[in-house]
Amino acid sequence: MVKTSRTILVVAAFALFGLTTNSRAQSSGSFSASVGTAECAITDGTGALTGGIANVPDITVKVSSGSGVALVITPSLVTGLFTDNKITSNFTTSTQNIGLEVKVSVDGSTANVVPEEGSDGVIYDQRFIQISSSVLGGLAGCVALAGTSTPCFELVESTLSAHSFSFYISGLSSGTHTIHTEWAVEGGGNGEAACVGPGTVTVTQVKNFSFNSPLAF
């Protein structure tokens, strides 16, 4: 009987330990997500962009108390950029520069949101394209320039891309916080266009333990 009682006590102790461990694991992390499903599409023949989403719904997160708690916020977006460069006899150079910038705010503020604190956001896509021609009178001009360093046509294009990026914030007070994601077109004005969709935003609450490296900003 004594041995049986001890066995029951040991089993109960392990069960209680397992319950406590699971409770701590659950309280130290959580996951939330939001999605916009409408897709961007490229039109056959013209390359124009259609469809897409205007925004991804906000996410409400309940943050636990305690030091070392942080949120990892990851907007993942399909993005599209459209440019249409033209040159004529009167305008021998055409330049277009368009970008798509993504910003994350917590409770309506970007303060302490890394890496965008003090900036306008993170570039998810940017395209610079320039086309120029030194010969518009006919193809004979190209033949005349053969063997020289002067090009008949020149196309310059530069691209930046990020499509998925992790922002993070720490030091939040315990309670409920609202995560908002938005994007804006930068540049343009010469027929350029941009499109977003589909897109997801995920928010993971994490906790830094004493045996890990401290949160660094």
N, C-alpha and C positions, 0 to 999 in steps of 0.2 A: 504493500500500500504506500509506503514512504517513497519507494522508487517511482511508482506511478504518479504520485503527486508532484515529485520533482520534475518528471518528464512533462507533465501538463504545464507546470510553471515555466519551464524553458521554452516550450512551444508558444505559450502566451506571450512571453517576453519578445521572442523573435517576431511574432505577428504584430505586436505593438511597435517594435522598431521599424518594421517594414511600412506600417501605416504612417508613422512619423516621417520616414524618409520620403515617401510618396507625397505627403502633404507639403513638405519643404520644397520638393522638386517642382510641384505644381505652382507654388506661390512665388517661385523665383523666375518664372518665365511664362509668356503667353504669346499667342499668335493671332493676328487679325489680317484681313485682306479685303480689297475692293477691286471691282473689275468693270471695264467698259468694253463692250464686245463689237461695236460697229467697226468695220474694217475700212482702211484706206484702199483705194484701187487706182491703177494707172490705166487711163483710157487708151485703147488701141488707136493708132493713127496719129493722135495729137500729143500723147504723153501727159495730158492734163490729169490732175489729181481729183478724185471724187470720194465721197463718203467720209468715214472717220468719226471720231468722238470729240465732243466739245470739252468734256472733263471726265474725271474718274470720281465717283462719290467719295465724300469725306469719310474718314474712319475715326470712330470713337474708341479710345483705349483707357482702361482703368489701370493706373500705375500704382504699384505697391510701394510701401514705405521702406526705408532703409538705404544706407549708402551703397554706392556702386551700381545702382539701377540705371539702365539706359535703354533707349529705343533705337532699333535699327530699322530705318525706313527705306524701302527699295522700290522706286517707280521703274517699271519695265514697260517700255513703249515701242510699238512699231511706228516709225516716223518716215515721212516722205518729203522731199524737196523738189520743186519744179522751177526750172529756169529756161528761158527762151531768148537766146542771143541773136541779134540781127546786125549786119553791117551793110551800109549803102555807100554810094559814091560820095555822099555828103558826110557820112559818119563812118569812118574807117576802123573805129575801135568801139567795142561794146563790152561793158563790164557789169556783172551782177554779183551781189554778195548777200546771201540770205542765211539765216540761222534759226534754230529752234532751241529756246532756253527753258529749262525746267526749274521750278522753285518749289520748295517744301516749307510749309510754315506749321507751327504748333501753337494752337490757341490764337491764331491770327498774327503771329510774330515769327520772324526768322532769327531772332536773337538766340544765340547758343546752338543753332542748328549748324552742324559741320557737314560739308565744307563751305557752305554758302554765306555764313555770317558776314555781314558787311559787303556782300556782293549782290549781283542781280540774279544769281542762280548758276546752274551748271549747263554748259552747252551739250545738248544731246545730238545735234547735227548742225553743221555749218558748211556751206559751199561758197567758194569764191571761184568765179569763172570769167575769163576775159578772152575775147577773140578779136584779132586784128588782121588787117590785110594791107600789104603795100602795093598790091596790084588789083585794080578793079576794072581796068580797061579791056581785059580779055585774057585768055590763057596764054597768048603770045608773050605777055609780060613775064610770066613764070619761066618761060624758056629763056628769055633774055637774062633773067637773074640766076640761071643755073650756074653753079660753080662759085657763087658769091655767098657771103654770110647773111644776106638780106632774105628773109623768108617771104614766100608768097602769102601764106596764111599762117597764123600762129594761134594756138589755143592753149591757155593757161588755166589749170583747175587745181584747187586745193580743197581738202575735205577734212572735217573733224567729226568724229562719231562717238557716242557713248551709250545709247539704247537701254542700258540698265546700269544703275548707279546707286550705291548705298549711302544715304545720309544717316547721321546719328545725332542724338541729343542726350545729355545726362543732366543730373541735378534737378530733375522735375520734382515738384511736390507731389505727395500721394493724392490720389483722387482721379477724376476723369478729365482727359485731355482730347482735343480734336485735332486730327492730322489732315491737313489740306494740301493738295498737289495741284499746281497749275503750270501752264506753259504759255509762252508768247513768242511771236515771230519777231526776230530781230533783223533790221535792214529791210531790203525789198524796195518796192516803189517803182520797179521797172518791169512789171509783169511776172515777178516771182510769186511762188505760192508754197505753202507748207500744209502738211496733213498729219494727224495723229490717230492711231487706232489699228487694232485693239490695244488695250493697255491694262496693266494690273499694278496695284500698289500693295505691298505687303509690309506689315509692321510686326516686328518681333521684340518682345521685352526680354532683356537679358540682365544678368546680375554678375558683377565682377567679384570673385572671391579673393580672399587674402593671399592665396598662393599663386594668383595670376599677376601679370604685369598690370599696373594701374592704368585707368583710362587716360589717354593722352590726347591733347588738342594742339 
